[in-house]
Amino acid sequence: MSRLQPDQVKAFYDIGFTVQPDVFAAEEVARMREAFDRLEATARRIGSTAMHEGSQFVVDTLPENRIKIHRIVWCGAAEPVLSGFGSDPRLLEMAAQLLGSRSMNQLINQAHFKLPGDGVAFPWHQDSTHRRFGMAEWTDVNGRGSYVQTLTALDDIGEDNGPLCFIPGAKDHLNIPPDGTLPPGLDPATAVPATMRAGSVLLFGPYSVHGSQPNTSTRPRRTFINGYAYPGANARIYPGEGAGRLLQLG
C-alpha cells in the first residue's frame, strides 16, 4: 500500500499538494497509455464534444484537421481498464488516509491530454468550485474539504510541458472567477510546479489553488485524474456511466 508519510500530509494541507513517487510500475503505466491512445483516436474520430460509450468527450476541432482534447469525463466507461485503475487500492489507501474514511464516492475518473502545441491550459482555480461548494449539491462533512483528487502521471512532467502549479496559502473556498483572477493575498510568484516522474501520483485537496500553462515541449503530458469524496458530501449527479460509485477499502 502507498501510505503517506507525516511530512507529505503536512505538505498536502500547507502547500496544497504532495507527490507519492513511483506508485505504478512501468508495465501498468504502459497499459494506461495504451488506453489513452485509444481514447485519443476516438476523440479524433468524433471531432467535437459528445457522449460516447458512456464517457463524455470534451473536444474542439482546430485548423489543419487538429483537435484539442480538454478532457474525457468518466473515461473508464469507454476504457474499462481505466475504471479498474481508478479504484486501485493504492490510490484508495492514500485518499482514505486524507479523507479519514475507508468508504468514499468516486466523482472523477478523467483522462487529460496536453499534446505539444494543442494550447490546453487551465486558469487559476479551486476544485471546490467544480464540486459546488456553498450550494445544496455539496456539504463539507469532515470539515477539511471532504474531497481528495489524485493525478497519475503517464509521462514525465517537467516545467516545460504544462505541469500543474500550486499557490500555497488557501484554506477555504475563495470563489475564484472563471478567468482565474486571484483574491488579495495570493501571489502567482509563489506558485510551485508539481514536477514528477511517470507512474507517480500527485494528491491535492479542494481548496488548493492551482492552474497550468500550455505544453511548450515536444513531448506529451498525459495525466489520469481520479477524485474521491467523503460519503454524504456530494449530491450532484456527474456525467458518465459509473460516476459517483461507492468504493470501500477493506
JOHU-V199899 format. One record per run of one state. SS is the DSSP state (@ for helix, = for strand, . for the rest). FROM is the first residue (numbers start at 1). LEN is the number of residues. If there is no record, write none. Layout:
SS/FROM/LEN, SS/FROM/LEN
This chain:
./1/5, @/6/9, ./15/2, =/17/4, ./21/5, @/26/21, ./47/3, =/50/3, ./53/2, =/55/8, ./63/3, =/66/8, ./74/6, @/80/7, ./87/2, @/89/11, ./100/3, =/103/12, ./115/7, =/122/4, ./126/1, @/127/5, ./132/6, =/138/1, ./139/8, =/147/7, ./154/3, =/157/1, ./158/7, =/165/3, ./168/20, @/188/3, ./191/1, =/192/2, ./194/2, =/196/1, ./197/4, =/201/5, ./206/3, =/209/4, ./213/8, =/221/10, ./231/3, =/234/1, ./235/10, =/245/4, ./249/2
